[in-house]
Amino acid sequence: MAEVHVFGRVTNDLQLKMSHRQVPYVSFGLVEWIGRRDAGNRQYFEVWAWGTAALSLADAEIHKDSRIWVQGFLELVDCTRNGGSEKDKRLKLSLTGWQTKPPRTAQRPARKQSPGAARPPLPPVEVVDGDRERLPE
């Protein structure tokens, strides 16, 4: 499995559920826009979260069209569509971390630093010569 970081929009409202082993979980769709507006395309993920991650998502009141950054392990899984008549594959993301992002209008632009601005000097680097000095343990 590959670890990925995805920033996108939630495609459906989250519903906290309990597994048969009484572990809370949520699953939701996430769409990521790839490329430029004119020539870009969408990539869809099915995100699954269990335990405390699921509870924290539910407490944050994430809903459809929320912008969210997620981190997790990606797996291509088999699934069926149209009542089981068609076989398909999906990108399943097992959530390990997440964070909401403010809308673009609320983000502050990055401060530009003037080229002549003074920067603090870097601290000196301690060099250990292993042939002449005893190495630290």
WOLIN-V967971 format. One record per residue. SS is DSSP state (h for helix, s for strand, l for the rest). PSI is psi in whole degrees, 0 to 359 (* if undefined). D_FIRST is the distance of its C-alpha to the first C-alpha in Angstrom with 2 decimals. Layout:
ss/psi/d_first
SS/PSI/D_FIRST
SS/PSI/D_FIRST
This chain:
ss/psi/d_first
l/150/0.00
s/142/3.78
s/131/6.72
s/160/9.50
s/125/13.19
s/137/15.13
s/122/18.88
s/195/20.53
s/141/22.89
s/135/22.59
l/347/23.76
l/157/25.19
l/144/26.78
l/140/24.83
l/118/26.20
l/128/25.57
s/167/25.39
s/135/25.46
l/173/23.47
l/342/25.58
l/14/24.86
l/36/26.27
l/126/23.12
s/143/23.34
s/159/20.64
s/152/20.55
s/141/18.75
s/160/19.69
s/149/19.20
s/132/18.61
s/132/19.88
s/136/19.33
s/126/22.08
s/129/21.24
l/190/24.22
l/163/27.88
l/317/29.80
l/314/31.68
l/15/29.03
l/174/25.83
s/168/23.72
s/147/21.62
s/129/17.95
s/141/17.28
s/151/14.54
s/113/14.91
s/133/14.45
s/134/14.71
s/141/16.21
s/160/17.85
h/228/20.69
h/328/22.01
h/319/19.61
h/317/20.94
h/320/24.46
h/325/24.33
h/317/23.25
h/320/26.13
h/329/28.54
l/356/27.83
l/49/28.98
l/135/26.23
l/180/27.51
l/138/27.31
l/6/27.39
l/141/26.42
s/130/24.70
s/146/21.69
s/130/19.02
s/154/15.75
s/139/12.84
s/189/9.66
s/130/6.00
s/138/5.75
s/138/5.77
s/117/8.81
s/153/11.24
s/145/14.83
s/173/17.69
s/153/21.46
s/168/23.96
l/52/27.73
l/24/28.26
l/2/26.08
l/335/27.84
s/135/25.10
s/143/21.58
s/177/18.98
s/150/15.28
s/154/13.84
s/112/11.14
s/126/10.40
s/116/9.77
s/111/10.03
s/133/12.58
s/341/13.10
s/157/15.97
s/163/18.34
s/140/21.70
s/152/24.34
l/139/25.85
l/156/29.56
l/159/30.81
h/323/31.71
h/336/35.39
h/351/35.01
l/141/33.20
l/143/35.52
l/151/35.73
l/141/34.85
l/135/37.96
l/139/39.14
l/133/40.55
l/147/43.71
l/332/43.57
l/6/46.41
l/139/44.98
l/135/45.21
l/144/42.05
l/145/42.30
l/150/42.36
l/146/39.41
l/151/40.10
l/146/41.17
l/129/38.61
l/126/39.66
l/132/39.59
l/124/39.90
l/108/41.48
l/338/40.27
l/334/43.28
l/333/45.86
l/155/44.41
l/132/42.82
l/144/39.06
l/150/37.86
l/*/36.15
